[in-house]
């Protein structure tokens, strides 16, 4: 049963703490390291360390690459072993899977976190928090931007500001430039953006962090938070899964929600909006890793 802010999911059981968590007398779990393409990865890496919605489960293998040569080596090794590759951007709004995620969870590391001058704008690395751009002249509309380049590229809201992108595709790296609609200047499940050149003075409209919904035409509707509050969805909760009081399009985990609770809460909100207005909402928060098709 899903009700207002005091409702709980009676069927949901609390997940036990991991060994060693919160108890100094219990030794921490053993970290199992595995080399992939010469880069050390961690097996059975806990998902809550890396996804803001923080449900249980683990990544089968977590690999963080420091630079482009390491990225290329890991991709080649994973393909040779027929392992799915699942890019996991920092701070990404992703729906954690039930139980865990197979294959390689791939994080672009410190070498992809930079802002530097470029011709006509600023080059931004794929792991750079976009809100940092808001401190630079000409980029004020980025001040409240959530996440990093990967999420913004997938959502499309950043496209008007992009002059050029650097990406990995197929067997190597290339650079593309041109306005939105230029071939290649659009999200592609088989490529991985590693940096972008952004022009100043462009007003972008990023969604708030944690926004869970958009309409079926992939638009972020400015009036949607007001509409959902009017339908009584502000503060709707299922166990630890909660829609924010002020902006019910934002999904949060108060610390103990399961992946199932998160999905059921979104389903209930979608159904209430559709019943009341006929508006069809899609989940903006998708499973992480884009299906492992890189």
N, C-alpha and C positions, 0 to 999 in steps of 0.2 A: 504494500500500500504506500502510495506517495501522497503526502499532504503538504502542509505548510512547514514553517521553520522548525517545528517541534517533532516532526514525524521521523521515524527511524525504520530501517529495513529489518524486520524481526527475523528474516530468514538468513541474513548475512552474519557470518561468524567472524569474529576478530581474528586477524592473522597473527600468529605467534611471532615474537621478536626473533631476529636472527641471532645465532650463537654469539655470545660475547657482547651484544649490544646492551648498554646500560648496566652491565655487571662487571666490575673490574676483576672479580675472582674467576671469571670464565675466560679462557683464552680466545682471542679473536679467530675467526675462521681462516683457514689456510688459503692463501692466494695462489692459484695455479697459473703459471705463466706458459705461454706457447708462442713460438716464433712464427711469423707469417711474412714472407718476403724480407726477412732480416729485421723486422720490427717486432718488439715484444708486445704481446697482447695478453689480456687477462681472461681466463675462462670463468664462466658462471658469474659474470659481473652484475651486481644488483641493479635493477632498473631504477629504483628510487633515487640513486645518486645522480642520474642524468636527465630525467624527464620531470618537468614541474608538477605533473599530476600524481607522481609518486605512489603508484600501486606496487604490489609485490611482484615477484618473479625476477628472472635474470636474462641477460643477453648471453647467448652461447659463447661468443668470443667478442671481447671489446678491444678494438685497436685504435690508438690515437697516433696519427701520422704527423711528424713535425714539419714536413716540407714537401714540395712537389716530387722530387725523386723518390722519397719514401712512399708517397701516395701511389706512384706508378708501380713500384715494386710490390706493394700489397695487393693492388688490383690484379696484377699479373699472376701472383701466387694464388689468390683466391679463385681466379678463373681456372687455373691449372688443377686445383682441387675440387672444382665445381661447387664452390661455396657461394651461397647468396651474399651479395654485398648490400648493406643497408645503411646509407648515410644518415647520421644522427647529428643534426645541427645543435649548437649550444642554445639552451633556453627554448627549444622548439615546442610549439603547441602540438603535441602528438598524443593520441589515445593509447595508453599502455596496453599491450596485449594480455590476454588471460594466460597466466602461467609463465610466459617467457617468449623469447624471440630467437629463432634459429639463425645460423649463418654468422656473418661478420657484421657487427655494429661498428661503423666506420666514423670516427670523429676527426675532423681537420683541426690540428693542434695549433701551437703557438706561432708557427710560421705563417699562419693564415689569419692572424689577428693584427691588423695594421691599418693605419690611415696615412696616405702620403700624397704629395702633390703629383698631378698629372696634367696632361695637355687639355685645358678647358674645364678641369674639375679636380676631384679627389678620387684616387684609387682606394677602394675599401676591400679588405680581405673578408673571406666568407665567414670567418669566426669572430668578426668584430661586432660587439653590441652596437646596433644601429643608433641607439639613443645618444651615443658619444658624438655622432655627427651634429647633433643639435647644438653643440658648443662651438661649432665652426661657423664663420660668417657665410651667409647664403643658404644655410641648411637648417634653419630654425624649425621647419615643420617636421623634422626628424626627432625632435626633443622627446616625444612620448612614444617613439616607435618601439614595438616589442621585438625581441629576438634578434636574429642576424639575417644576413643576406639570403640564405637558403629559403627560409620561410617567406620572406618578402617577395622573392622571385617566384615561388610557387603560387602565392596569393595574387600576384600581379600588380599590387598597388605601387610598387617601386618602379615599374617599367617606364613611366614618363620621365624619370630623372636619369635613366641609364644612357650613357653615350657609347659604352663599349663593355663587353664582358669577356672574361677569360674563363675557359671551361675545360674539363676533361671530357672527351668523347671518343668512344671506340678504342683507339690504341694510343692516344696522346693528347696534347694540349693544343688549343687554338684560341684565337681572339676574333670576336665578331663585333661589328659596329653598325649603327643605324637606328632609325626610329622604331617604336613598337610596330610589329607587323612584318618587319624585315625577316626573311628566312633565318631561322636559328635564334632570333631574339624573342624567344618565348620559352616557357618551361617545357622541359623534355625529360621524360623518365629515364632515358638512356644516357644522359649527360649529367655532369656534376659541375656547377659553377664554383670557381675558386676565388674570383675577385671581380669587381665591377668598377668602372669609371663613372662617377656620378657628377652631373652638372649642377652648379649652384643656382639658386633663385627659382627652383621649381617647387611648387606647393604640392606635397603629397598628402594622402589621407590614410595613414596607417590605422588598422583596427586596434582596439585595446588588447593588451596581453590576455590570453586565455579566452578570446572570443570563440564561441563554439558553433555559431550558426551563420549561415548566409542563405539567401534565397536560391532556388534551383537554377537561376541564370548566373550564379557565381558573383552576385553583387553584394557588397556590404551596405545594408540599408540603414541610413542615418536614423530613421524614426523607429527602428526595430526595438531598441531598449524601452522606449516609452510605450510602445504597443504591448510588449511582454509584461511590463509593470502593470498596465491596465488590466491585463488578464490574470493578475494575481500570481505571477511567476517569480517575482522578486523574493529571494530567500527560500524558494522551494528547495527541499533537500531530501536525500535518500541516504541514510547513514551519514557518512562523512562527505558525501558528494553534495555540493551546494551551488545553486545559481545565485550570483551576487545580488544583494538587495537593491543597489542603485542601478546596476546594469545587468539584467538577467540574461543577457547574451554571453556573459562571462561565467565559465565553469571553474570551480575551485575544488580542491580536495583538502578538507580540514585535518587530514592526517591519517585517517583509517579507512578510507573508501576503497572498495575493490573495483577492478576494471568493470565488472558486471554492474555494479551500482552506478558508476559513471555513465555507462551506455543506457541503462534503464531510465535514468533521470533525463537524459537528452531526448530519448524516445517519448517520454511523457510530455515534455515541453513542446516538442514538434507536433504531437497529436493535438494538444490543447490549442496551439496557434492555428493549425489547419481547420479544426472544428469550428473555431470562432470566426475566422477570417477567410478561409480558403487558401491562404498563403502556404506554399510548400517550402519548407526549409531543408537545406542540406547541412550535414555536419561539416564544419570547417576543420575540426580536429580529426585528422585521419590517423590510422595506424602508422607507426614510425617506419622509416626505411624504404618507402615507395615500392614495396613489393619485392625488393632485392634484385631488381633488374638492371642495375648499373653495369 
